[in-house]
Amino acid sequence: MQATPPTNHYRAIFISDIHLGTRGCKAEFLLDFLKHNDADEIYLIGDIIDCWRLKRSWFWMQSHNDVVQKLLRKARKGTRVTYVPGNHDEPLRDYDGMAFGGVMMMNETIHVTADGKRLLVAHGDAFDGIVKYARWLAKLGDHAYAWCLQINHWYNTARVALGYPYWSLSAFLKTRVKDAVKFISDFEHAMAAEARRRGLDGVICGHIHKAEIKEIDGILYCNDGDWVESCTALVEHRDGRLEIIEWATTRQFSMLTPELSLTAAR
């Protein structure tokens, strides 16, 4: 393991798709990230808690509790925390405009960067035709995705034993399977089109678990990725510059040790 990195303080941090309550959640990775990175404002852009999976069977580790406590502690210390629910935690959409423990619930919001860009902040499931019009198919896909993550877990366990870094099978497949590539492209263009329709400069979203910053027909499209595969976050620097942080790559660890997990939870 490399030396502990210094704590960075950003203007804003955007995180989504943590999926607390699932075996695929990389809570230890996120705890380590939150220990070494802070911001004036943190946006939690959906699928933070996986209500779909918890409804089927209960799974909740101490590290998942630690993530919740870490975020609440940041809110108590003055960080503005905004929670924008997604499709996996959609019951929380009933609390739009309410605050709990210093965390503001907003079904969507607009973030203004330091350099004046007005960006729609939304999870993105409303622009996914499968989730919107074929919910049963979305849940079937969720089962297949969980199976893929399970394979990925055991594959990475073997990689750790051999001294190799973490690698995401599902992220690899997304860039190779033609239908997946088309789905991602369609989603990105739909999100950009919605921002344009509203007269905004861009959009920040999650949902598809693929971190990206790009311009689409003059509209800024940003996706902060996830914490079950790529372990990425989107950050805004003081000058308004946006950057994707690939935490697993930055820290160059394959799987967190128990010692690191305990340290990150503090």
Secondary structure by P-SEA (a helix, b strand, c coil): cccccccccccbbbbccccccccccaaaaaaaaaaaccccbbbbccccccaaaaaabbbbcaaaaaaaaaaaaaaaaccbbbbbbcccccccccccccccccbbbbcbbbbbcccbbbbbbcccccccccccccaaaaaaaaaaaaaaaaaaaaaaaaaaaaccccccaaaaaaaccaaaaaaaaaaaaaaaaaaaaaccccccccccccccccccccbbbbbbccccccbbbbbbccccbbbbbccccccccccccaaaaaaaac
